[in-house]
């Protein structure tokens, strides 16, 4: 994934989680110590962020920092796909992200078993 695409995807994930919480950019800015303009620029992929800002964004958005990191590996094959059941309602994008994580874990387990 190219650098520009990586930051655009990070921004999409930040926006998605902010909207899921029903909060505005100013609220996230207040929680992170960044400006509202910085949050807007992060969400559009125009602003690169230091690692410590990733963690403050994750806290403000009530997610693990990994939830803001774009997945760089290919999606699992349809044979590896399984229905995701959860006690909370996940958006289609969130369901896809969970499926990708589970596919990555399964691939790692398979590689470990092959060794």
ChimeraX commands (.cxc) that place a marker at each C-alpha (Angstrom):
marker #1 position 0.00,0.00,0.00 radius 0.5
marker #1 position 1.40,3.40,-0.96 radius 0.5
marker #1 position 1.97,5.97,1.76 radius 0.5
marker #1 position -0.81,8.30,0.56 radius 0.5
marker #1 position -3.30,5.41,0.47 radius 0.5
marker #1 position -2.22,4.32,3.94 radius 0.5
marker #1 position -3.00,7.74,5.43 radius 0.5
marker #1 position -6.28,8.02,3.50 radius 0.5
marker #1 position -7.38,4.67,4.91 radius 0.5
marker #1 position -6.30,5.69,8.42 radius 0.5
marker #1 position -8.40,8.84,8.01 radius 0.5
marker #1 position -11.40,6.81,6.85 radius 0.5
marker #1 position -11.11,4.62,9.93 radius 0.5
marker #1 position -10.84,7.64,12.24 radius 0.5
marker #1 position -13.93,9.21,10.64 radius 0.5
marker #1 position -15.86,5.92,10.76 radius 0.5
marker #1 position -15.22,5.46,14.49 radius 0.5
marker #1 position -15.96,9.13,15.23 radius 0.5
marker #1 position -19.27,8.93,13.40 radius 0.5
marker #1 position -20.07,5.61,15.11 radius 0.5
marker #1 position -19.80,7.44,18.43 radius 0.5
marker #1 position -21.84,10.38,17.13 radius 0.5
marker #1 position -19.18,12.92,18.05 radius 0.5
marker #1 position -17.82,15.80,16.01 radius 0.5
marker #1 position -14.27,16.67,15.05 radius 0.5
marker #1 position -14.10,19.39,17.70 radius 0.5
marker #1 position -14.83,16.84,20.44 radius 0.5
marker #1 position -12.08,14.51,19.17 radius 0.5
marker #1 position -9.72,17.49,18.97 radius 0.5
marker #1 position -10.48,18.42,22.57 radius 0.5
marker #1 position -9.88,14.84,23.73 radius 0.5
marker #1 position -6.58,14.49,21.87 radius 0.5
marker #1 position -5.07,17.95,22.27 radius 0.5
marker #1 position -5.05,18.42,18.50 radius 0.5
marker #1 position -6.86,21.15,16.59 radius 0.5
marker #1 position -10.15,20.52,14.82 radius 0.5
marker #1 position -8.37,21.36,11.57 radius 0.5
marker #1 position -5.81,18.63,12.32 radius 0.5
marker #1 position -8.60,16.09,12.87 radius 0.5
marker #1 position -10.18,17.15,9.56 radius 0.5
marker #1 position -6.81,16.81,7.81 radius 0.5
marker #1 position -6.18,13.39,9.39 radius 0.5
marker #1 position -9.61,12.20,8.25 radius 0.5
marker #1 position -8.84,13.19,4.66 radius 0.5
marker #1 position -5.35,11.68,4.75 radius 0.5
marker #1 position -3.62,15.04,4.31 radius 0.5
marker #1 position -1.89,14.99,7.70 radius 0.5
marker #1 position 0.65,12.38,8.76 radius 0.5
marker #1 position 0.51,11.67,12.47 radius 0.5
marker #1 position 3.16,10.65,15.00 radius 0.5
marker #1 position 2.65,7.33,16.74 radius 0.5
marker #1 position 1.63,8.90,20.06 radius 0.5
marker #1 position -1.24,10.70,18.30 radius 0.5
marker #1 position -2.54,7.35,17.04 radius 0.5
marker #1 position -2.94,6.25,20.66 radius 0.5
marker #1 position -4.62,9.49,21.74 radius 0.5
marker #1 position -7.03,9.19,18.79 radius 0.5
marker #1 position -7.79,5.59,19.76 radius 0.5
marker #1 position -8.56,6.66,23.35 radius 0.5
marker #1 position -10.81,9.47,22.16 radius 0.5
marker #1 position -12.62,7.10,19.78 radius 0.5
marker #1 position -12.87,4.33,22.42 radius 0.5
marker #1 position -11.08,1.73,20.30 radius 0.5
marker #1 position -7.83,-0.17,20.43 radius 0.5
marker #1 position -5.12,1.55,18.39 radius 0.5
marker #1 position -5.07,-1.46,16.06 radius 0.5
marker #1 position -8.62,-0.59,14.97 radius 0.5
marker #1 position -7.20,2.53,13.31 radius 0.5
marker #1 position -4.45,0.73,11.40 radius 0.5
marker #1 position -5.29,-0.14,7.80 radius 0.5
marker #1 position -5.00,-3.81,6.89 radius 0.5
marker #1 position -2.26,-4.24,4.34 radius 0.5
marker #1 position -2.69,-7.93,3.55 radius 0.5
marker #1 position -5.12,-9.40,1.06 radius 0.5
marker #1 position -8.61,-10.27,2.27 radius 0.5
marker #1 position -9.20,-13.90,3.25 radius 0.5
marker #1 position -10.47,-16.18,0.51 radius 0.5
marker #1 position -14.21,-16.96,0.46 radius 0.5
marker #1 position -13.42,-20.46,1.77 radius 0.5
marker #1 position -11.98,-18.87,4.92 radius 0.5
marker #1 position -14.94,-16.51,5.42 radius 0.5
marker #1 position -17.30,-17.19,8.26 radius 0.5
marker #1 position -20.32,-15.35,9.56 radius 0.5
marker #1 position -19.38,-13.01,12.39 radius 0.5
marker #1 position -21.65,-13.08,15.42 radius 0.5
marker #1 position -21.42,-10.31,17.99 radius 0.5
marker #1 position -23.38,-8.92,20.89 radius 0.5
marker #1 position -23.01,-5.47,19.31 radius 0.5
marker #1 position -24.16,-4.41,15.88 radius 0.5
marker #1 position -21.23,-3.99,13.51 radius 0.5
marker #1 position -21.33,-2.00,10.30 radius 0.5
marker #1 position -20.52,-3.78,7.07 radius 0.5
marker #1 position -17.06,-2.18,7.06 radius 0.5
marker #1 position -16.42,-3.27,10.66 radius 0.5
marker #1 position -17.53,-6.82,9.78 radius 0.5
marker #1 position -15.09,-6.84,6.84 radius 0.5
marker #1 position -12.28,-5.64,9.09 radius 0.5
marker #1 position -12.98,-8.35,11.67 radius 0.5
marker #1 position -13.05,-10.97,8.90 radius 0.5
marker #1 position -9.66,-9.73,7.62 radius 0.5
marker #1 position -8.14,-9.94,11.11 radius 0.5
marker #1 position -9.50,-13.44,11.61 radius 0.5
marker #1 position -8.17,-14.47,8.20 radius 0.5
marker #1 position -4.73,-13.10,9.07 radius 0.5
marker #1 position -4.75,-14.98,12.37 radius 0.5
marker #1 position -5.78,-18.18,10.62 radius 0.5
marker #1 position -3.02,-17.76,8.02 radius 0.5
marker #1 position -0.45,-17.24,10.78 radius 0.5
marker #1 position -1.65,-20.33,12.63 radius 0.5
marker #1 position -1.46,-22.37,9.44 radius 0.5
marker #1 position 2.09,-21.14,8.75 radius 0.5
marker #1 position 3.07,-22.04,12.32 radius 0.5
marker #1 position 1.59,-25.52,11.94 radius 0.5
marker #1 position 3.47,-26.03,8.65 radius 0.5
marker #1 position 6.84,-25.41,10.34 radius 0.5
marker link #1:1,2 radius 0.2
marker link #1:2,3 radius 0.2
marker link #1:3,4 radius 0.2
marker link #1:4,5 radius 0.2
marker link #1:5,6 radius 0.2
marker link #1:6,7 radius 0.2
marker link #1:7,8 radius 0.2
marker link #1:8,9 radius 0.2
marker link #1:9,10 radius 0.2
marker link #1:10,11 radius 0.2
marker link #1:11,12 radius 0.2
marker link #1:12,13 radius 0.2
marker link #1:13,14 radius 0.2
marker link #1:14,15 radius 0.2
marker link #1:15,16 radius 0.2
marker link #1:16,17 radius 0.2
marker link #1:17,18 radius 0.2
marker link #1:18,19 radius 0.2
marker link #1:19,20 radius 0.2
marker link #1:20,21 radius 0.2
marker link #1:21,22 radius 0.2
marker link #1:22,23 radius 0.2
marker link #1:23,24 radius 0.2
marker link #1:24,25 radius 0.2
marker link #1:25,26 radius 0.2
marker link #1:26,27 radius 0.2
marker link #1:27,28 radius 0.2
marker link #1:28,29 radius 0.2
marker link #1:29,30 radius 0.2
marker link #1:30,31 radius 0.2
marker link #1:31,32 radius 0.2
marker link #1:32,33 radius 0.2
marker link #1:33,34 radius 0.2
marker link #1:34,35 radius 0.2
marker link #1:35,36 radius 0.2
marker link #1:36,37 radius 0.2
marker link #1:37,38 radius 0.2
marker link #1:38,39 radius 0.2
marker link #1:39,40 radius 0.2
marker link #1:40,41 radius 0.2
marker link #1:41,42 radius 0.2
marker link #1:42,43 radius 0.2
marker link #1:43,44 radius 0.2
marker link #1:44,45 radius 0.2
marker link #1:45,46 radius 0.2
marker link #1:46,47 radius 0.2
marker link #1:47,48 radius 0.2
marker link #1:48,49 radius 0.2
marker link #1:49,50 radius 0.2
marker link #1:50,51 radius 0.2
marker link #1:51,52 radius 0.2
marker link #1:52,53 radius 0.2
marker link #1:53,54 radius 0.2
marker link #1:54,55 radius 0.2
marker link #1:55,56 radius 0.2
marker link #1:56,57 radius 0.2
marker link #1:57,58 radius 0.2
marker link #1:58,59 radius 0.2
marker link #1:59,60 radius 0.2
marker link #1:60,61 radius 0.2
marker link #1:61,62 radius 0.2
marker link #1:62,63 radius 0.2
marker link #1:63,64 radius 0.2
marker link #1:64,65 radius 0.2
marker link #1:65,66 radius 0.2
marker link #1:66,67 radius 0.2
marker link #1:67,68 radius 0.2
marker link #1:68,69 radius 0.2
marker link #1:69,70 radius 0.2
marker link #1:70,71 radius 0.2
marker link #1:71,72 radius 0.2
marker link #1:72,73 radius 0.2
marker link #1:73,74 radius 0.2
marker link #1:74,75 radius 0.2
marker link #1:75,76 radius 0.2
marker link #1:76,77 radius 0.2
marker link #1:77,78 radius 0.2
marker link #1:78,79 radius 0.2
marker link #1:79,80 radius 0.2
marker link #1:80,81 radius 0.2
marker link #1:81,82 radius 0.2
marker link #1:82,83 radius 0.2
marker link #1:83,84 radius 0.2
marker link #1:84,85 radius 0.2
marker link #1:85,86 radius 0.2
marker link #1:86,87 radius 0.2
marker link #1:87,88 radius 0.2
marker link #1:88,89 radius 0.2
marker link #1:89,90 radius 0.2
marker link #1:90,91 radius 0.2
marker link #1:91,92 radius 0.2
marker link #1:92,93 radius 0.2
marker link #1:93,94 radius 0.2
marker link #1:94,95 radius 0.2
marker link #1:95,96 radius 0.2
marker link #1:96,97 radius 0.2
marker link #1:97,98 radius 0.2
marker link #1:98,99 radius 0.2
marker link #1:99,100 radius 0.2
marker link #1:100,101 radius 0.2
marker link #1:101,102 radius 0.2
marker link #1:102,103 radius 0.2
marker link #1:103,104 radius 0.2
marker link #1:104,105 radius 0.2
marker link #1:105,106 radius 0.2
marker link #1:106,107 radius 0.2
marker link #1:107,108 radius 0.2
marker link #1:108,109 radius 0.2
marker link #1:109,110 radius 0.2
marker link #1:110,111 radius 0.2
marker link #1:111,112 radius 0.2
marker link #1:112,113 radius 0.2
marker link #1:113,114 radius 0.2
marker link #1:114,115 radius 0.2
view
